[in-house]
Amino acid sequence: MLSPDDDKLIARALSMRTRAYAPYSRFTVGCALLCDDGEIVEGCNVENASYGLCICAERTAVVAAVAGGRQRFTRIAVATGSSPPAAPCGMCRQFLAEFLDADKDLVVLLANDAGEKVETTLRTLFPGVFDKAQLASGQRGEGGPA
């Protein structure tokens, strides 16, 4: 069962959908990211005629949070119009995973305008995550194979 604070986070994400710029897909996404200091940073998707330049709501929120000096997150709410509510895309899952601590997870709240809500975690959505530890263990050391 979601808490009243979760419902507030979801409401903020739903509100952000109205700010999305999605003239091509018309698939609007809003996001609200709860930082470990209690601040909420919002984001929405922004499309571009050159599709590769589009940015998802989740990455928009993370970039805004980092630009504001925040790098630790506890919860994220993602709001879409789809049923069931859509989860973050693979690129966003990897982007969010960059900020996971080895011993923690990120709660992911998925919601839509119809009132459907799903609670999951990033590690559930993205098993076998490629993270800092994986990168470090695979880097070549001095004198290693070429």
WOKAKA-V545218 format. One line per field, one symbol per residue. ss: DSSP state (H for helix, E for strand, - for the rest). psi: psi as a letter, one per 20 degrees, with the letter a starting at -180 (. if undefined). burial: b if it has 9 or more other ideal C-beta (glycine too) atoms within 8 Angstrom, else e. A space follows every 10 residues. Layout:
ss->???
psi->???
burial->???
This chain:
ss->---HHHHHHH HHHHHHHHH- E--------E EEEEE----E EEEE-E---- HHH-E-HHHH HHHHHHH--- --EEEEEEEE ---------H HHHHHHH--- ------EEEE EE----EEEE EHHHH----- -HHHHHHH-- ------
psi->pqrhhghggg hggghhhiiq nlighknppq qpporijiqp prrrqorqhn hijqprgghg ggghgghjjp jpqhqppppr iqprpqrqrh ghggghhhjp qhjrrppppp rrhijppppa rghghmqkpo ahggggijqp rpjaq.
burial->eeeeebbebb ebbbbbbeeb ebeeeebbbb bbbbbeeebb bbbbbbbeee eeebebbbbb bbbbbbeeeb ebbebbbbbb eeeebbbbee ebbbbbbebb eeeeebbbbb bbeeebbbbb bbbebbeebe beebbeeeee eeeeee
